[in-house]
Each structure stands twice: as C-alpha cells, then as structure tokens.
Amino acid sequence: MANDSSGSSLRIRPATPDDATNVAEALVRNRDHMRPWEPYRPDEFFTPQTQARWLADPSVRRWFAADGTRIVGEANLSSVSLGAFRSAVLGYWIDAEYTGRGLATRAVQEVCRAARDELGLHRIEAGTMLANTASQRVLRKCGFELIGTAPRYLHIDGEWRDHHLFQRILHNSPPGVAP
C-alpha cells in the first residue's frame, strides 16, 4: 500500500465480487466526468446488480484503485487472447477527485506486471481518443508506443471517434515459456 501526495492511503488491488456496490457508487459519482471518453451506458449499467455481473465475467480481469473502501479508479484487461498471440486490450479510468496524482500510471504499471507475470501475455494494446492527451501521457510513461491511428474506431459520446492505438511489448519469450 502506498500513500499519495495528499496523504490518503491509495492502493491498487484485484477486484472481488464484493466490490459491486462500491463500483456502482464510483461509476455514478463519475458519470459526467467519464462521459466524453466512454461509450454510451444505459442507466442499468450503474447498478450494483450489473456491476456484480461484470465482476463475475471471467473474460475481463479487473483491478481497482481504492482509497479505503472507496473505489477511485479501475484498470482492466479484456479480449485476452492466448496461444501464439498472447495479447489483451487495456482500459482504465480514474475518479475525477483523484486525477493528477499518478494513480492511472500506477494502475497501468500494475496491470502490465500482472499481464506479464501472472498471465504470460506478450503484449497489451490500448486506444485513446485523439484529444485525450492525459491518457496518452500515462501510456507513454508506462512504456507504450504509438502504433497507429484508427479512424472511427469506437462510438463514444454520440459519435464514431478516431483513436490513437498504442501497444506495449511485455517480453519476447515464446508462448508457454515464463518471461
């Protein structure tokens, strides 16, 4: 566990099924903050019941940034592909009250460590809207490289939005060999 510059105790930890209510509260609290960067979410997405289903989904690995029991951010890996590809897609968000403290960088670093050491992944991909320079800085600090721009990549805040695509190579060991 580490303290941030304001003295509060912030930690990055794996998600558990017991987090559903706290996650729903965090998403409701940050709905307007995340709207410009996230796909449309129906009202039911912001409920503990929906978050419990998401937490039970084995195809998405989730980690939470927590300040005590308060969820203040998330990093996740989806589209995990094993075999010869050994890759996943990274997503993350930080509570509006906690931005600018290095928490996103810490969360991305922890997810990259777990992806390499626990899942044996070779690479992680992440996309950001062109205007999301803060997220691009986080990715670059964490060793991601820009690999291209995808026109009309995701439907965000009512429009198909162009995205910069980044990747980080985690190791160069063959599949099935520990990095």
MIDRENSE-83373 format. One record per atom (N, C-alpha, C, O): residue in three letters; x, z, y. Coordinates in pm, whole numbers, plus 50000, padded with zeros to 5 digits. Layout:
BEGIN
AlaXZY ...
This chain:
BEGIN
Met500855000049883 Met500005000050000 Met500905000050124 Met501945006750125 Ala500524992650226 Ala501334991750347 Ala500454994350469 Ala499254991850468 Asn501084999350573 Asn500365001450699 Asn500634989850793 Asn501744984550797 Asp499614985750868 Asp499814975450969 Asp500244982051099 Asp500394994251106 Ser500434973951203 Ser500954979151330 Ser499994988751400 Ser500424996351487 Ser498714988651364 Ser497774997851429 Ser497695011151355 Ser496995020251399 Gly498405012351243 Gly498425024851170 Gly497385026051061 Gly497405035750986 Ser496455016651050 Ser495465017650944 Ser496095013350812 Ser497045005450811 Ser495575018350704 Ser496125015650573 Ser495455003250515 Ser494285003750475 Leu496184992150510 Leu495654979450459 Leu496364975950330 Leu497584977550319 Arg495604971150233 Arg496234967050108 Arg495564954450055 Arg494404951650085 Ile496314947049975 Ile495804935249905 Ile495654939449759 Ile496594944549698 Arg494454937249703 Arg494214941549565 Arg493284931749496 Arg492514924649561 Pro493354931249363 Pro492434922549289 Pro490984926949309 Pro490694938749326 Ala490094917349307 Ala488664920149317 Ala488174926949190 Ala488724924849082 Thr487124935049205 Thr486454941049089 Thr484954938749104 Thr484484935949214 Pro484194939748995 Pro482734938049004 Pro482074948149098 Pro481004945549152 Asp482704959649118 Asp482144969949205 Asp482224966249354 Asp481674973549437 Asp482874955349388 Asp483074951449528 Asp481884944149590 Asp481904941549711 Ala480874940749514 Ala479814931749562 Ala479164936249693 Ala479014928149784 Thr478794948749703 Thr478124953449825 Thr479074952949945 Thr478664948550053 Asn480314957349928 Asn481274957150038 Asn481624942950081 Asn481854940350199 Val481674933749985 Val481954919750018 Val480794914050098 Val480994907450200 Ala479574916450052 Ala478404911450124 Ala478384916750268 Ala478094909350361 Glu478704929450286 Glu478764935250420 Glu479814928250506 Glu479574925350623 Ala480974925450448 Ala482044918650522 Ala481634904450560 Ala481914899950671 Leu480974897550469 Leu480544883850498 Leu479474883550608 Leu479514874850694 Val478544892850604 Val477524893650709 Val478194896750843 Val477874890550945 Arg479104906250843 Arg479794910350965 Arg480604898751025 Arg480774898151147 Asn481084889650942 Asn481964878850987 Asn481304865150984 Asn481984854950997 Arg479994864750967 Arg479294851950954 Arg479564842551072 Arg479914830951050 Asp479414847251193 Asp479664838751310 Asp481144835251324 Asp481484824051362 His482004844751294 His483454842651303 His483904831451210 His484774823451246 Met483344830751090 Met483784820850991 Met483004807750997 Met483424797850937 Arg481884807451067 Arg481034795551070 Arg481804782651101 Arg481564772551034 Pro482704782251200 Pro483394769651231 Pro484324764651121 Pro484744753051124 Trp484654773251024 Trp485674769750924 Trp485114768850782 Trp485824764650691 Glu483854772650762 Glu483284773850628 Glu482144763850606 Glu481504759550702 Pro481884760250480 Pro480694752350451 Pro479424760350484 Pro479464772550496 Tyr478334753350499 Tyr477044759950521 Tyr476774769450405 Tyr476984765950289 Arg476314781350437 Arg475964791350335 Arg474514795550358 Arg474174799750468 Pro473654794550255 Pro472274799350271 Pro472274814650282 Pro473244821250244 Asp471194820150334 Asp471094834650354 Asp471384842550226 Asp471974853350232 Glu470964837350112 Glu471164844749986 Glu472644846349951 Glu472984855449876 Phe473514837850003 Phe474954839049979 Phe475474852550028 Phe476414857949970 Phe474874858050131 Phe475354870150197 Phe474784882950135 Phe474824893550199 Thr474244882150015 Thr473654893749949 Thr474604899449843 Thr475424892149788 Pro474494912349813 Pro475294918149705 Pro475034911449570 Pro475944910249489 Gln473804906949546 Gln473474900649418 Gln474264887549401 Gln474814885049294 Thr474304879449505 Thr475054866849496 Thr476544869649485 Thr477254863149407 Gln477024879249560 Gln478454882549552 Gln478814888149415 Gln479914885849367 Ala477914895549352 Ala478154900449217 Ala478304888749120 Ala479154889149031 Arg477484878349136 Arg477614866449050 Arg478954859549075 Arg479614855348980 Trp479354858449202 Trp480644852249233 Trp481794860449173 Trp482754854849121 Leu481694873549182 Leu482734882049125 Leu482824880948974 Leu483884883148916 Ala481714877548910 Ala481694876148764 Ala482154862348718 Ala482364860348599 Asp482334852948809 Asp482724839348775 Asp484194839048734 Asp485064841148818 Pro484494836448607 Pro485884836648563 Pro486704824748611 Pro487924824748596 Ser486054814648667 Ser486794802848712 Ser487414804648851 Ser488164796048897 Val487084815748919 Val487644818549051 Val488334832149045 Val487714842149008 Arg489614832449082 Arg490344845049091 Arg490314849649235 Arg490614841749325 Arg489954862249261 Arg489794867349397 Arg490624879949419 Arg490764888349330 Trp491174880849539 Trp491884892749585 Trp491284896549719 Trp490904887849797 Phe491194909649746 Phe490634914149872 Phe491684921349954 Phe492534928649902 Ala491594919250085 Ala492314927550180 Ala491354938950211 Ala490204936550249 Ala491824951050195 Ala490944962550212 Ala491564972650306 Ala492774974950306 Asp490714978550387 Asp491074989750474 Asp490235001350423 Asp489085003050464 Gly490795009250334 Gly490005019250261 Gly489035011750170 Gly489455003550089 Thr487735014650183 Thr486735007450102 Thr486174995250175 Thr485414987550118 Arg486554993450301 Arg486044982250380 Arg486814969450346 Arg488034968950358 Ile486094959150304 Ile486704946150276 Ile486924939250409 Ile485984937650487 Val488164934950435 Val488504928750563 Val489144914950545 Val489714909450639 Gly489044909550426 Gly489554896250402 Gly489564893150254 Gly489394901950170 Glu489774880450225 Glu489804875950086 Glu490764864250074 Glu490924856250166 Ala491404863449960 Ala492154851549919 Ala491694848449778 Ala491484857549698 Asn491544835649747 Asn491064832149614 Asn491714819449566 Asn492184811149644 Leu491734818049434 Leu492184805849367 Leu491014800149290 Leu490384807149210 Ser490714787449315 Ser489664780549241 Ser490234767649185 Ser491384764149212 Ser489434760649108 Ser489864748049046 Ser491194749848975 Ser492074741248983 Val491334760948904 Val492564763648829 Val492654753748714 Val491744752648632 Ser493754746548711 Ser493994736648606 Ser495284740348534 Ser496314742548597 Leu495204741048403 Leu496394744548325 Leu496964731848263 Leu496874721148323 Gly497544732748145 Gly498124720848083 Gly499294715848164 Gly500084723648216 Ala499414702748175 Ala500544696548244 Ala500464698048396 Ala501484697248464 Phe499264700248450 Phe499094700948596 Phe499444714748650 Phe500224715748745 Arg498904725348593 Arg499174739348629 Arg499074741548780 Arg500054745048846 Ser497874739348832 Ser497644739548976 Ser496334746649008 Ser495504748748919 Ala496154750549134 Ala494904756649180 Ala494754753949329 Ala495704749849397 Val493544756349379 Val493244754849521 Val493074768749583 Val492334777149531 Leu493764771049693 Leu493754783849764 Leu492734783549876 Leu492614773749949 Gly491994794549891 Gly491134796750005 Gly491344810950054 Gly491734819649976 Tyr491094813350183 Tyr491224827050234 Tyr490524828350367 Tyr490284818550437 Trp490194840850401 Trp489624844250532 Trp489994858650565 Trp490264866850478 Ile490004861450696 Ile490304874950745 Ile489224878950844 Ile488804870950927 Asp488794891350835 Asp487804897350926 Asp488214895251072 Asp489394896251106 Ala487244892251156 Ala487514889651298 Ala488274901151365 Ala489094898751453 Glu488004913551324 Glu488674925051385 Glu490104927051336 Glu490814935651389 Tyr490534919351235 Tyr491844921551173 Tyr492774909551186 Tyr493864909751130 Thr492364899051258 Thr493234887451272 Thr494444890951357 Thr494414900351437 Gly495504883451339 Gly496724885351418 Gly497604896751372 Gly498554900351443 Arg497324902551257 Arg498124913851207 Arg499024910151089 Arg499674918851031 Gly499054897351054 Gly499864893150940 Gly499164894950806 Gly499784892850701 Leu497904898650809 Leu497174901250684 Leu496954888550603 Leu497064888950480 Ala496654877450668 Ala496474864850595 Ala497774860950526 Ala497764856550411 Thr498874862450596 Thr500184859150537 Thr500454867850415 Thr500894862850312 Arg500194880750426 Arg500404889850312 Arg499514885950195 Arg499964885950080 Ala498254882650223 Ala497324879050116 Ala497764866150047 Ala497754865349924 Val498164856150124 Val498604843450065 Val499884845649983 Val500024840049875 Gln500804853650034 Gln502014856649957 Gln501694863349824 Gln502274859949721 Glu500764872949825 Glu500384879949702 Glu499734870349603 Glu500024870949483 Val498864861649650 Val498214852149562 Val499234842449503 Val499154839049385 Cys500194837949583 Cys501234829049531 Cys502064836149424 Cys502414830049322 Arg502384848849446 Arg503134856449346 Arg502354857349216 Arg502894854949108 Ala501064860949226 Ala500234862149107 Ala500044848649038 Ala500044847848915 Ala499884838149116 Ala499714824749057 Ala500934820848976 Ala500814815048868 Arg502104823949027 Arg503354820748956 Arg503584830248838 Arg503794825848725 Asp503554843348865 Asp503974853248766 Asp502914856348661 Asp503254858748545 Glu501634856448700 Glu500574860148606 Glu499894848048544 Glu499504848548427 Leu499734837348620 Leu499034825548568 Leu499984814348527 Leu499574804948459 Gly501244815248566 Gly502224804948533 Gly501954791648600 Gly502324781148546 Leu501304791848716 Leu501004779348785 Leu502264773248845 Leu503194780348883 His502274760148854 His503384752548913 His503194750649063 His504164750849139 Arg501934748749107 Arg501684745849248 Arg500334751349292 Arg499454753849210 Ile500214753049423 Ile498944756849485 Ile498704747149600 Ile499624743549674 Glu497464742949613 Glu497064734049721 Glu496134741649816 Glu495374750249772 Ala496204738349945 Ala495294744150044 Ala495004733650150 Ala495844725250181 Gly493794734150204 Gly493414724950311 Gly492954732650433 Gly492344743250421 Thr493244727250551 Thr492764733150675 Thr492194722150763 Thr492684710850763 Met491164725550838 Met490694716050938 Met491824713651037 Met492664722351058 Leu491844701851097 Leu492944698051186 Leu493144708051299 Leu494274710551340 Ala492064713651350 Ala492154722951464 Ala492524737251424 Ala492744745551511 Asn492594740151296 Asn492854753851252 Asn494364756551246 Asn494944758051138 Thr494984757051363 Thr496434758751369 Thr496884772451321 Thr497994773851269 Ala496054782651336 Ala496424796151288 Ala496604795851136 Ala497564801451084 Ser495684789551067 Ser495784788750921 Ser496974780150879 Ser497644783050780 Gln497244769650954 Gln498404761250924 Gln499704769150940 Gln500634767450861 Arg499774777851041 Arg500954786451059 Arg501124795750939 Arg502244797650890 Val500024801650893 Val500084810450776 Val500664802950657 Val501574807750590 Leu500124791150631 Leu500584783450515 Leu502064780050527 Leu502814781350430 Arg502494775650643 Arg503914772150661 Arg504804784550643 Arg505864783550580 Lys504384796150696 Lys505154808550678 Lys505294812050531 Lys506274818250490 Cys504314808050451 Cys504304811350308 Cys504904800350222 Cys504774800650100 Gly505564790750283 Gly506284780550208 Gly505494768250169 Gly505944760350086 Phe504314766350228 Phe503524754350201 Phe504034742850289 Phe504484744950401 Glu503954730750234 Glu504354718750307 Glu503144709650324 Glu502304708650235 Leu503064703150438 Leu502014693350464 Leu502244681350374 Leu503344675650372 Ile501204677350299 Ile501354665750210 Ile500464654050250 Ile500554643250193 Gly499584656250349 Gly498754645150395 Gly497534649950471 Gly497314661850490 Thr496764640250515 Thr495514642950586 Thr494394635750514 Thr494504623850485 Ala493334642950485 Ala492184637450413 Ala491024635550510 Ala490474645450559 Pro490644623050538 Pro489504620750627 Pro488194625450563 Pro487974623550443 Arg487324631550644 Arg486004635750600 Arg486064643050464 Arg485334639750371 Tyr486924652750457 Tyr487244659750331 Tyr486174669650287 Tyr485784669750171 Leu485684678050380 Leu484674688150347 Leu483584688250454 Leu483834685250571 His482384691850411 His481264693050505 His481274707250559 His480904716750490 Ile481694708650686 Ile481884721650749 Ile481084721950878 Ile481154712750959 Asp480324732550898 Asp479594734851022 Asp478834722351067 Asp478854718751184 Gly478164715750971 Gly477264704751003 Gly477864690751005 Gly477144681051030 Glu479164689450980 Glu479794676150982 Glu480864675150874 Glu481434685150831 Trp481124662650830 Trp482264660050742 Trp483514660950829 Trp483644653950929 Arg484434669650788 Arg485624672550871 Arg486904667950802 Arg487084669450682 Asp487804662250884 Asp489134658650836 Asp489914671550812 Asp489724681550881 His490804671250712 His491624682850678 His493074678650657 His493354667950604 His493984687350699 His495374686150656 His495464692850519 His494914703650498 Leu496164686450427 Leu496374691950293 Leu497814696650281 Leu498754689750321 Phe497974708550225 Phe499274714750205 Phe499444717950057 Phe498464719349984 Gln500684719250015 Gln500954724349881 Gln502204732849884 Gln503064731549971 Arg502264741749786 Arg503484749649765 Arg503834748449618 Arg503014751349530 Ile505054744149592 Ile505574743949456 Ile506104757949426 Ile506954763149498 Leu505574763949320 Leu505904777849288 Leu507144779149200 Leu507884788949210 His507374769349114 His508544769149025 His508604755348961 His507684747348973 Asn509714752748892 Asn509884739648828 Asn510074740748677 Asn510564731348614 Ser509704752148618 Ser509794753648474 Ser508734745048407 Ser507664742748464 Pro509004740248284 Pro507984732548212 Pro506764741248180 Pro506874753448174 Pro505594734948158 Pro504414742748118 Pro504714751147993 Pro505364746547900 Gly504234763447993 Gly504424772247879 Gly505714780147881 Gly505944788547794 Val506574777647981 Val507834785047994 Val507694793848117 Val507354789048225 Ala507964806648102 Ala507834815948214 Ala508774811948326 Ala509934808648302 Pro508264812148451 Pro509124808548566 Pro510234818648587 Pro511034817148678 
